[in-house]
Amino acid sequence: MRARPEERATALTALGSDRRVLREALGCFATGVTLITGRHPGSGALLGVTASSFNSVSLDPPLVLFSLGRHLRSFTGFLACDRYAVNVLAASQRELSDRFASATLTEKWSGVPHELSPGGCPILTAAVAAFDCRAWARHEGGDHVIFIAEVERLFARPAHHPLVFYRGDYRSLDTRPGEHAPELDFNFQIWG
Ligand SMILES: Cc1cc2nc3c(=O)[nH]c(=O)nc-3n(C[C@H](O)[C@H](O)[C@H](O)COP(=O)(O)O)c2cc1C
């Protein structure tokens, strides 16, 4: 079937030097929001950065990825870590997302409810899901580095709705009041 003129993608724009165009187009891809955490092996300082670049890679072995900008203050800290945790933020955690997306705030962990995983990484008490991981590989990715991590432990609270990021702003899933996400057909063990 032929696409109507307004539905055709013939107006593909050559990517020029204006990166706002690329950002806007990439922003059409809705994502969840995560807090990637770690603990500096030298100083013991807790690390945390808001990231939407999280994705699954492989089930066997169980691998996930996220990418971090080289310009981040916490970048060298994460490079030094051999363990990370990925916290999937809940719809109610916008403020935490903003907090850990701040490029100036110094005491990011002050007053933030969390516990340390067996791997030593901060896990947010109210996260929708969390993955406790060990470093698996790193790949160059232009001005970012892609971190691949092996999942060792996890938990999920499927009844909690996740925070969504779309076109530069937070969204929540379109659900009816009081509606819960479907239960999963297996039980998660916390730190099993
Ligand atoms: C919703 C959202 C998603 C983000 N995703 C990423 C990401 O995937 N990778 C990244 O390097 N920065 C990402 N950022 C930006 C960092 O959170 C931000 O640069 C933060 O200041 C880094 O903290 P730091 O400089 O103290 O390390 C994201 C920000 C927001 C608000």
The ligand as an SDF file (V2000), in Angstrom:
LIG
                    3D

 31 33  0  0  0  0  0  0  0  0999 V2000
   16.6990   11.8240   31.7160 C   0  0  0  0  0  0  0  0  0  0  0  0
   18.2070   11.9750   31.6260 C   0  0  0  0  0  0  0  0  0  0  0  0
   18.9660   10.9780   31.0330 C   0  0  0  0  0  0  0  0  0  0  0  0
   20.3650   11.0880   30.9550 C   0  0  0  0  0  0  0  0  0  0  0  0
   21.0700   10.0650   30.3930 N   0  0  0  0  0  0  0  0  0  0  0  0
   22.4190   10.1290   30.3480 C   0  0  0  0  0  0  0  0  0  0  0  0
   23.1720    9.0420   29.8270 C   0  0  0  0  0  0  0  0  0  0  0  0
   22.6350    8.0190   29.4180 O   0  0  0  0  0  0  0  0  0  0  0  0
   24.5290    9.1680   29.7930 N   0  0  0  0  0  0  0  0  0  0  0  0
   25.1700   10.3000   30.2470 C   0  0  0  0  0  0  0  0  0  0  0  0
   26.3970   10.3530   30.1830 O   0  0  0  0  0  0  0  0  0  0  0  0
   24.4730   11.3300   30.7750 N   0  0  0  0  0  0  0  0  0  0  0  0
   23.1120   11.2790   30.8440 C   0  0  0  0  0  0  0  0  0  0  0  0
   22.4090   12.3090   31.3920 N   0  0  0  0  0  0  0  0  0  0  0  0
   23.1210   13.4890   31.8830 C   0  0  0  0  0  0  0  0  0  0  0  0
   23.7890   13.2600   33.2520 C   0  0  0  0  0  0  0  0  0  0  0  0
   22.8480   12.7780   34.1900 O   0  0  0  0  0  0  0  0  0  0  0  0
   24.3900   14.6140   33.7300 C   0  0  0  0  0  0  0  0  0  0  0  0
   25.3980   15.0040   32.8100 O   0  0  0  0  0  0  0  0  0  0  0  0
   24.9510   14.6400   35.1590 C   0  0  0  0  0  0  0  0  0  0  0  0
   25.3290   15.9720   35.4400 O   0  0  0  0  0  0  0  0  0  0  0  0
   26.1670   13.8080   35.3670 C   0  0  0  0  0  0  0  0  0  0  0  0
   26.5970   13.9760   36.7130 O   0  0  0  0  0  0  0  0  0  0  0  0
   28.1210   14.2180   37.0860 P   0  0  0  0  0  0  0  0  0  0  0  0
   28.6650   15.2550   36.1230 O   0  0  0  0  0  0  0  0  0  0  0  0
   28.0860   14.6970   38.5120 O   0  0  0  0  0  0  0  0  0  0  0  0
   28.8460   12.9170   36.9480 O   0  0  0  0  0  0  0  0  0  0  0  0
   21.0160   12.2310   31.4710 C   0  0  0  0  0  0  0  0  0  0  0  0
   20.2370   13.2500   32.0770 C   0  0  0  0  0  0  0  0  0  0  0  0
   18.8490   13.1160   32.1530 C   0  0  0  0  0  0  0  0  0  0  0  0
   18.0420   14.2090   32.8150 C   0  0  0  0  0  0  0  0  0  0  0  0
  1  2  1  0
  2  3  1  0
  2 30  2  0
  3  4  2  0
  4  5  1  0
  4 28  1  0
  5  6  2  0
  6  7  1  0
  6 13  1  0
  7  8  2  0
  7  9  1  0
  9 10  1  0
 10 11  2  0
 10 12  1  0
 12 13  2  0
 13 14  1  0
 14 15  1  0
 14 28  1  0
 15 16  1  0
 16 17  1  0
 16 18  1  0
 18 19  1  0
 18 20  1  0
 20 21  1  0
 20 22  1  0
 22 23  1  0
 23 24  1  0
 24 25  2  0
 24 26  1  0
 24 27  1  0
 28 29  2  0
 29 30  1  0
 30 31  1  0
M  END
$$$$
